[in-house]
Amino acid sequence: MPERDHIKVGITGNTGFIGKRLTQMLTEGIGITSLTQPGTESDKTPRRKPDTEPVIELIPYDRTYFNHPEKLRQFVRSCTVIVHLAYINRHTNPQTLYDENISITRKLIHAFIAEKANPALIYSSSIRETEDSHYGRSKLHSRLLFQEWAQIAGAPYTGLIVPNIYGPGAKPYYNSFIATFCDQLINGDRPVVTTNREIPLLYIDDFCQYLKSKIQLNNYEQWPYRNFLKPDYRMTVLNVLEVLHSFHNNFIRTGKPLVSEDVNLMKLQETFRSYKR
């Protein structure tokens, strides 16, 4: 297990929507070491934060590691905590999506076993894992495969059941329907609601702050195998679109953002503004 004052963190999917923001949040402020190559010493001496928070060292990751077993093994043996975010959201062939996601899961588990490495593992699953879809099944089956490995290896592990994540940086037509709506409104297109249902929503910074706190608390042995994350709020797809329309119309009319004491409304507006060119 990692020492309390120095935690080596690896983030798979670190260039994606969530991974990029988590990397930014983990490297903000004093006490974060420079990125180092797996298996090498840091170029800088880790600096302790003034309030005794542990120092976090980010271990570099590249998506090509999953095509090179030795590099993946080197990565996992360099980490004391891994946040696993690398997976495919969409694909033209649903079976390929399922197969690729399961392949990524099995390759990571094989690397753990080959290295006899038991890093604390955080896996980001989804509320969609209960859906009768290839994506949902890939998330569910991956979470259970990781749980089986953790139980056998005695490794700390938690599978997060995550609501719909939205915010600046989400890729339209891929990460979030909110990103798609924002992009369409900004480009003068007319968004269409095909299915109007209530969606649990969680802002990207809130999710990444949660992940950061999980890493820093260093109480990994207490992690539950399955952890349902509470959304910030719930809203129907149609209501979200109506709110985004109000932001768009207000900008056209006044050129200024709306002001509100509703924190969640402001998070939606900040998301919308991030897509304005």
Buried (B, 14 or more C-beta within 10 A) or exposed (E): EBEEBBBBBBBBBBEBBBBBBBBEBBBEEEBBBEBBEBEEEBEEEBEEBEEEBBBBBBBBBBEEBBEEEEBBBBBBBBBBBBBBBBBBBEBEEBEEBBBBBBEBBEBBBBBBBBBEBBBBBBBBBBBBBEEEBBBBBBBBBBBBBBBEBBEEBEBBBBBBBBBBBBBBBBBBEEBBBBBBBBBBBBEEEEBEBEEEEEBBBBBBBBBBBBBBEBBBEBEBEEBEBBBEBEBBBEBEBEBBBEBBBBBBEBBEEEEEBBEEEEEBBBBBBBBBBEBEE
